[in-house]
Amino acid sequence: QVQLVESGGGLVQAGGSLRLSCAASGRTFGSYAMGWFRQAPGKEREFVASIIWSGGSTAYADSVKGRFTISRDNAKNTVYLQMNSLKPEDTAVYYCAADRGYSIHYPPLSASAFGSWGQGTQVTVSS
């Protein structure tokens, strides 16, 4: 089991930037993929981005491609989500998640691939 703690959320104006961090513990961090999901009020949780164990391959939702960047530092057991050019529709609770360990070469896209979740951090983008 992996324990995940997100940080870095907050209130920002449209066009601004935020960087989310997720610190992991409990399993060898460099052995599994990581992902970010988000859930807006009244909507289902949706995929945002993911990255394989080495950081060598990433995937993004179309809605954030070109604006968000996922990265990881295996020495610090931390995954990041750099969010630029934020829009009001990016407002949501953002969750980081740890893959179950089966996604070796390709970044997972489905929530079912992830076995551990953080508690979430609120991101609010004002217009």
Salt bridges, closest charged atoms under 4 A:
GLU46 OE2 - ARG38 NE 2.58
ASP62 OD1 - LYS65 NZ 3.18
ASP90 OD1 - ARG38 NH1 2.90
ASP90 OD2 - ARG67 NH1 2.75
